[in-house]
Amino acid sequence: MAAAAISHLRRGAPRHARALLYLSTRLFSSSSAAGVAPLAAVAASARRLLSTSVDSGASSTGESYKPPLFDPFRAASLASSAPPLESPPIEELPDDATPPPEEEPGLPAPEKDPVATACQHELEGLKAWVETVRSRKESTEEKEAWSLLGRSVVSYCGTAVGTVAANDPSTANQMLNYDQVFIRDFVPSAIAFLLKGEGDIVKNFLLHTLQLQSWEKTVDCYSPGQGLMPASFKVRSIPLDGNSEAFEEVLDPDFGESAIGRVAPVDSGLWWIILLRAYGKITGDYALQERVDVQTGIRLILNLCLSDGFDMFPTLLVTDGSCMIDRRMGIHGHPLEIQSLFYSALRCAREMVSVNDGSNSLIRAINYRLSALSFHIREYYWVDMKKINEIYRYKTEEYSHDAINKFNIYPEQIPSWLADWIPEKGGYLIGNLQPAHMDFRFFSLGNLWAIISSLATQRQAEGILNLIEAKWEDIIANMPLKICYPALEYEEWRIITGSDPKNTPWSYHNGGSWPTLLWQFTLACIKMGRRDLAQRAIEVAEKRLSEDKWPEYYDTRTGRFIGKQSRLYQTWTIAGYLSSKMLLDCPELASILICEEDLELLEGCACSVNKSARTKCSRRAARSQDQLHTVVGEQKSIQQNLEDVKKKKLKYDAKDMDH
């Protein structure tokens, strides 16, 4: 009910606004555990509607706003020529201006808006937890990690704008691009800073990368579409107007034209949107999201992702190496990692896009894509023992609208290791799906972010964590977490990776263990009420990270060796550990990144518009099953809360008896 009211309110329907106010009042008056989650959803939606901006005309003019092109050597010097990063001050009234009329005495004070109150309470609660994080006692490893993270900070024109990828003194002469600020690498650093109450560096990062978005990108006389975010940038000092004694700092971005393989970073813009929402939720600085340039940046990213093409599926079609796995690893097509981040970015953008006449079509496009994408991933990417047995019995070459084997998957594609590996209770989302091809490898980031963003159903999310717990020695072992499982070996490795010497079996992206995934694992565990799993994984990592000098990744099947080409003092390893520790101690702060389930997304099926008999939609059955599993999951959560309360009461009663 909360999700329905929120969605209609965002479309600007006054009657649904009144319904939401009434709903929030009802939720506020309730003190039961069941009312907490819906209340948070109401507050999250209402926050965007109640947020104020310094520039009242920002949202109305943002549709036609086009950021200017920047000169690659001059425009990055923001100190003198570029617009200020801060919002312009509010103009004061002139001396002869008529002051606003004073309220007549004796009139009753207006009633407080319950939705605004809910938003304020949520913000105050988050700030209180941030203070708790700041005052908590830190271990020796955490103190070392904070010191290292501070040394990795990059400054530009006197302000902190990010952190370098690695600060390994042993490779000072062979830095390659590890001395640059990567968007995806900075995200765990940004989360660590936000949880510690240090938001300025995150705000500077968001605004400076936004300005880089408008730069002209060219590879061999061809320019990609507008809206592409850079993979990384570096602060360089260049002579000022040819003067060898005076220098100015410039930002030098890389959009993929210098990267290995010349691949554009599809995930950069998605991470930027996710981080923008997290910054607003924890700081309360929603004026940043309302700025014209920020709104334009969001729309450019969305236009790039939502553009029409030849593809028949709602998933994003990308090339190999366009995300964290940035080398050839056979993930071209529709990799799960990109789809999970895409879904999360759409959910975040839907909250932040200013609602006006110019954005109505964009919001409709977001809703339709979210609806189609969630159904597609849940229905076709999910595998468990039952589904694998179904694929094993598939008939092929079906030509009809009622085909069961819609993608013409041949049963012989089921790998020999899978039948014995997958547990009876549990499952996961496969790595990729294309016509006549299913990639059955388990990819950690895609599955974890599917849980965090609610792309996976309640039952599927529980199944993913059950699988990780059952296959602990394969996915966690001596160092969390495997980036993918299993590794490509022998002829398969030679053909798919092109005999990549860095991606040998059980190394780097080919089955290596990456400690930076720990913070995303912690988020998923918190969302599903499995903090015990996150605690186990953190304890495993703590035994070695500091002693091993914070490596980028680990090799071998169980993660026993430091990676053969691993950089030491890798920043996102350090930041991932810090974020995990803080989130585990204050799990309430996980709400800045988590998206709760929105059942109304499944109602937005475009097939209902088409009355043709040819169009047959299987969503109704799937939707009813998702709703059933969600209700069951909520009932289990309520029951667990009640049991916890009973245990605490018995514990206190026992103490009273002792006294």
Stockholm file with secondary structure:
# STOCKHOLM 1.0

chainA/1-659         MAAAAISHLRRGAPRHARALLYLSTRLFSSSSAAGVAPLAAVAASARRLLSTSVDSGASSTGESYKPPLFDPFRAASLASSAPPLESPPIEELPDDATPPPEEEPGLPAPEKDPVATACQHELEGLKAWVETVRSRKESTEEKEAWSLLGRSVVSYCGTAVGTVAANDPSTANQMLNYDQVFIRDFVPSAIAFLLKGEGDIVKNFLLHTLQLQSWEKTVDCYSPGQGLMPASFKVRSIPLDGNSEAFEEVLDPDFGESAIGRVAPVDSGLWWIILLRAYGKITGDYALQERVDVQTGIRLILNLCLSDGFDMFPTLLVTDGSCMIDRRMGIHGHPLEIQSLFYSALRCAREMVSVNDGSNSLIRAINYRLSALSFHIREYYWVDMKKINEIYRYKTEEYSHDAINKFNIYPEQIPSWLADWIPEKGGYLIGNLQPAHMDFRFFSLGNLWAIISSLATQRQAEGILNLIEAKWEDIIANMPLKICYPALEYEEWRIITGSDPKNTPWSYHNGGSWPTLLWQFTLACIKMGRRDLAQRAIEVAEKRLSEDKWPEYYDTRTGRFIGKQSRLYQTWTIAGYLSSKMLLDCPELASILICEEDLELLEGCACSVNKSARTKCSRRAARSQDQLHTVVGEQKSIQQNLEDVKKKKLKYDAKDMDH
#=GR chainA/1-659 SS CHHHHHHHHHTTCHHHHHHHHHHHHHHHHCCSGGGHHHHHHHHHHHHHHHCCCSSTTHHHHTTTCCCCCCCTTTTTCTTTTSCCSSCCCCCCCCTTSCCCCCCCTTCCCCCCCHHHHHHHHHHHHHHHHHHHHHHSCCCHHHHHHHHHHHHTEEEETTEEEEECSBCCGGGTTCCTTTTSEEHHHHHHHHHHHHHTTCCHHHHHHHHHHHHHHTSCCCBTTBCCCTTCCCSEEEEEEEEETTEEEEEEEEEEEESSSSSTTCCCCHHHHHHHHHHHHHHHHHHCCTHHHHSHHHHHHHHHHHHHHHCCCSCSSSSCCBCTTSSSSCSCSSCCBSCHHHHHHHHHHHHHHHHHSCCSTTTHHHHHHHHHHHHHHHHHHHHHTEEEHHHHHHHHTCCCSCCSTTCSSTTCCCGGGSCHHHHHHSCSSCEEECSEEETTEEECCEEHHHHHHHHHTTCSCHHHHHHHHHHHHHTHHHHTTTSSCBSEESCCCHHHHHHHHSSCSSSCTTBTTBTCBCGGGHHHHHHHHHHTTCHHHHHHHHHHHHTTTTTTTCCSCEESTTSCEECTTCCSSBHHHHHHHHHHHHHHHCGGGGGGTCCCCCGGGGGCCGGGGCCCTTCCCCHHHHHHHHHHHHHHHHHHHHHHHHHHHHHHHHHHHHHHHHC
#=GC SS_cons         CHHHHHHHHHTTCHHHHHHHHHHHHHHHHCCSGGGHHHHHHHHHHHHHHHCCCSSTTHHHHTTTCCCCCCCTTTTTCTTTTSCCSSCCCCCCCCTTSCCCCCCCTTCCCCCCCHHHHHHHHHHHHHHHHHHHHHHSCCCHHHHHHHHHHHHTEEEETTEEEEECSBCCGGGTTCCTTTTSEEHHHHHHHHHHHHHTTCCHHHHHHHHHHHHHHTSCCCBTTBCCCTTCCCSEEEEEEEEETTEEEEEEEEEEEESSSSSTTCCCCHHHHHHHHHHHHHHHHHHCCTHHHHSHHHHHHHHHHHHHHHCCCSCSSSSCCBCTTSSSSCSCSSCCBSCHHHHHHHHHHHHHHHHHSCCSTTTHHHHHHHHHHHHHHHHHHHHHTEEEHHHHHHHHTCCCSCCSTTCSSTTCCCGGGSCHHHHHHSCSSCEEECSEEETTEEECCEEHHHHHHHHHTTCSCHHHHHHHHHHHHHTHHHHTTTSSCBSEESCCCHHHHHHHHSSCSSSCTTBTTBTCBCGGGHHHHHHHHHHTTCHHHHHHHHHHHHTTTTTTTCCSCEESTTSCEECTTCCSSBHHHHHHHHHHHHHHHCGGGGGGTCCCCCGGGGGCCGGGGCCCTTCCCCHHHHHHHHHHHHHHHHHHHHHHHHHHHHHHHHHHHHHHHHC
//
